Amino acid sequence: MIVINIAIIINAMNIENILDKPIIPIGRAAEILNVSVPTLRMYEKEGLILSAKSSGNQRLYSKSDLERIICIRKTINEKKISIPGIKAIYSLIPCWTLIPCTTEERNNCQHFLTESVLEPCWMLNKKDKKCLNTDCRECIVYKDYSTCIKIKSSIKVQAEK
């Protein structure tokens, strides 16, 4: 079972005042999370996480990224949900209500129109006006849904509608 208190880790690293900037290099993130660097790269390749890149193209992670990875690891190891299953869960986050989109924007949105999409919206080929010039790491859909609790709450609210 993975139990990591991000607040303790962040405080120990003396970066509590740097809010949520991606400043943690991939090697340090892997060490903090007790996973391998290739595992973090695989999560990125699969679309579960979006790393920031330094000027030297090194992957960097934020507190929210670490929280997301903890959620992913917990979901895989404790809930026995596969990576495709996690991607399907992320695909249920209703980005069109969170951003929010106009009817015209929804009618041009692959994520909204296609029921069979089983990937998070940030993995889709964005052709709609709303997301075309948006950095997905800064989008509310990616940024605000980094923990298991927030994702579960979002799905629960949608199920009650």
N, C-alpha and C positions, 0 to 999 in steps of 0.2 A: 504494500500500500504506500502510495506517495503522499506524504504530508509535508508541505513546505509552506512556511509563513513568509510570503513575499515582503511584508513590512519589515520583518527582522533582517532579511537579507539586504534589502535596500538600505536600511539604517546602518547595517554593518559596513556597507560599501561607502558610507558617507555621501550619499547622493539623494537623500530624501528631499532636498530643496530643488531638485532639477525635474520636478513633476514627471512628465512622461516622455522625455526625449530619448530617442534611440542612441544610447551611448555605450551599451554593453556589447563588447565584441563576441563573436560566435563561440570562441573557445571558452571564454569566461561564462557565457550563458549555459553552455553545455555542462561545465563544471558545477555551476549553481544548481542546475536542474537534474544533475546526475544522469545525463544522457550523452550519447556520442555526437560529435560534430556531424557525421554523416546522417544521423537521425534528424537533426534540425534541418539539414539540406533537403532531406527527403520530404519532410513536412512542408517545406516551401515549394518543392517541385509538385507536390500533390495539391497545393492551393490551400492548405490549412492555415498557413501563416504567410505574412508578407514582411520580409525583412527590409530594413532601410540599408542603404549602401553608403560607405564612407567615400571620400574623394579617391581613395585607393581601391575602391570596389570591394572592401571588406564588409561582410554582413554585420549589422548592428541591431541590437534589440533594446526595447524599452520595457518598463515595468509591466505595461499591458500585454506586451508580447510574451513575457514570462508567465503571466497569469493565464494567457490563452494556451500556452504549451502545457502548463500544469493541468488545465481542463482537458486537453487532448489526451495526455498521458493517463489521467484518471479514467476517462471514458474508454480508452483502449484496454487498460489493465484491470480496472475494477468492473466496468459495465460490459466488457467484452464486445464492444462495438468496433467494427473495422473502420479503416480509413474511408472507404467508399460510403459507409454508414454515417460517419461524421460529416462528410461532404454533403450528404443528403439532408442531414439535420440543419447544417448551415444554409442550405438552399431554401429552407422553410422560413427564414427570416424575411419578413415582408418589406424589402427595401423601398418599394414604391410608396408605402405609407409613412416610412421614417424620414424620407428626404424632403418633402413629399413631391410627387410628380403630378403634372397636369394630365388630363385625359389623352391629349395628343402625345405627350411623352410616354405614357403607358402603352399606347398603341404602337410605339416604335421600340419598345423595350423587350428584348429577348427573355429576360428573366420573368417579367410579368406575363408575357403571352404564352410561354411554353411550359406546360404542366410537367413535361418529362425532364426538365432541367434538374439535374441532381448535383449541381455544383453551386458554390456560393456565388453571389452576384459579382464579386471582385475577380472571379476567374473567367468571366464571359468576355467575348469580344465586343467591347462597348461601341455601339454605333449610334446610340441615341444621344440627343443633345445634352441631356442632363448630366450624364457621366463621362462624356467624351474627354473633357479636359480636367477631370478630377483625379487627384492622387488617392487611390483607394485606401492607403494607410491613414489618410486624413478624413475619410468619409465616416459619417456617423454609424453606418452599418457595420463597418469593420472595427472602428475605434470603440464604440460603446457596447459592443457585444463580445468582449474578450473573456468573460468568465462563464462557467457553466450555469450559474444562477441566472444571469441576465438572459442567456439564450433560452433557458427553460421558461422563464417568465414571459418572454416574447412569444414563444410558441403557445403557451397556455392562454395568453390574452387573445391570440388569433383563433384558437380553438373555441373560445367562449363566444366569439362573435357570430 
